Amino acid sequence: MSNVAVANRYASALFQAARGKGTLNQAVEELKAMKEVLKTTPAFAKYLANPKFTKEQKQQFIQSSFQGTLSLEVVNTLRLLVDRKRTDILVPMIDKFVALSYEAQNIAEATVYSAKALTEEEKSQIAQVFAIKVGKAQLLIHNVVNADLLGGLKIRIGDRIFDGSVKAQLNRLERQLVTGTR
């Protein structure tokens, strides 16, 4: 079985457990924090993958490090991944869990590329307008400043892209002028 399929199964099991206990949002935040720890602390991921340390040592480390800061479901999932020697699927499992959670809550993530940083008010307005366009109850906006943009916005929601950049508008105008349509 591929790692993606295995990651999806673990994510689905954790999703069912967290939803059953009503801790879905908490688990999402905890797993996002865990993913950030894995990205910023490569030694942690190396430790989990290192065969020199026993399963018991790794589980004890997880228990002592995360007990009280992470929910029981998340800690138990981490311990299970260590027990089954599946820590390599931790990041894909987190991504799938977050996707399942957002889908269940009718939430989508949007990446907004802009020439300058957006204010919270601008992010809120974009979220309101584009949530309706994509049929979601809520959009979570992540702003990326792109100095190559002259102006306007480029918004990516899932596999959809809304390009309102100045360059895209000029390209559309050029096509209209060339073809003679308005």
N, C-alpha and C positions, 0 to 999 in steps of 0.2 A: 504494500500500500504506500502511495506517495506521501511525502511529508505534508503536503498541502491538505490531503484528505485526512490525515491523522490530526493535524492542527485544527481542522474544521470540526472534527468529532469532539475534541477536548473543549473547544470554544462553545460548541452547542451544549455540552453537558454542564459547563460552568454557567452558561446563559440560563438554562432551565433551573439550576439551583439558585442563582441570584434572583431570578424573576419570582420564583416560588417564595423566597424569603422577603421580597420587596426591597432588595438592596441593589437593584440594577444600576442606578446612577452612581452609587458609591463604588461599586465594582469597576465601572468604566473609569472613574477618576483614579482608582488605585492601580489599575492595569496601565493606564496612560503614564502614571508616575513610574511604574516598574519599567516600562519601555524606555522612558527617559533615563533611568538609572542604567539600563543595559547599554544605551547609546553613549552616555557620558563616562561610564566606568567599564571599560573593556575587560579589566581584571576580574570583575564579577562574573561575566559570561565565561571567561577562561577557567575560572575556578569551578563553575558548575559543570563544564565539559571535561575537566581534568580527571583522568582515570586514576591518578595517584591517591586521590581522596576517596574514601568510602562513601556509599550512599548515606550511611548513618551520620557521618561527619557533615555532609552537605545538608541533610535534613535538619540536623541540630543547628547548623549555621542559619538556615532559613527561619527556623522556629525562633531562635534567639534574636535575630535581626529584625524580623517583621512582625513578631507577635505584639499585638496592641496597636500597630499602625495599619495593618491590613486586615480585612475581614477574614473570618474563618474559612470561607469558601475559597478565597484567593490563595491563602496560605496552604490549604490542603491541596489545591490544584498544583501549586508549585512543588509541594512535597511529592505528589504523585508523578509529576514529570521527572523529578530527580530519581524516584524509585524505578521508573520504567526506562530510564536513560533516554529521555526525550526532550532534554532542555534545549536542543537545537531548534525545536519548533515553537519556542516561547514567543518570539516576535510575530510570526504568522498567526499564532493562536490569539494573541492580543488583538491584532488587526481584525480578525474574523469576529471576535467577541464584540468589539466596538461596532462593527458593521451590523451585526445581529441586533444589538441594543438600539442603535439609531433607527434601524428599520422598524423595530417593534414600537418605537416611540414616534415614528413619522418625522424623524429629524434627518437632515442632510448636512454634510460639511461642504463649505464653499471656500475656494482659494480665490482671493481678489488681488489681481496685479494692478498696481497703480504707480504713478510717477512719484508720488509723495505718500507719506504715511497717512492713513485715514484716521479721523477722530472716531470716538465711540458713537457719536450721533450719526455720522456717515455710515458706519458699519451697521447700525441699527436700521437705518433707512433702506440700505441695500438688502439686508436680511428680510425685511418686510416685503419689499417689492418682488424679490426673486423667489421667496418661499411660495408665493402664490403661483408664479410662472412654472415652477417645477412640481407643484402639488404637494408640498410638504408643510407641516405645521410650524416648523422652525428651521432656520439655517444657522449653523455655527460658522462664523466668518473668521478666516485666517488671512491676514493682509500680508502680501509680499510686495515690497517696494522694488520696482524695476526701473532703473534709470534710463533704459532704452525707450521706454514709452514717453512720447512727447506730451500726451495728455489723454484723458479718458480712462476707461477701465476695461480690463479683460477679466472675466469671471468664469471659473471652472467649477462646475457642480457635477460630481460623478464623471460621466463621460461626455457631458454637454459643455460647450464653451460658448459664452456670450461675449462677443468681441465688440466693444464700444470704444476702442482706442481711436485716436486721431488718425493713425496710419490706416486702420481698417476702413474708417469712414472715407478717407481720401481714395483708397482703392476702389470702394463701391462707387464713388462719384466718377472715377476714371472709367470704370466699366460701363456706367450709364451713358457717359458722354461718347464713348467709342461706339456703343451699339445704337445710340440715338434714342434711347428710351429715357423716360423721366421717372 
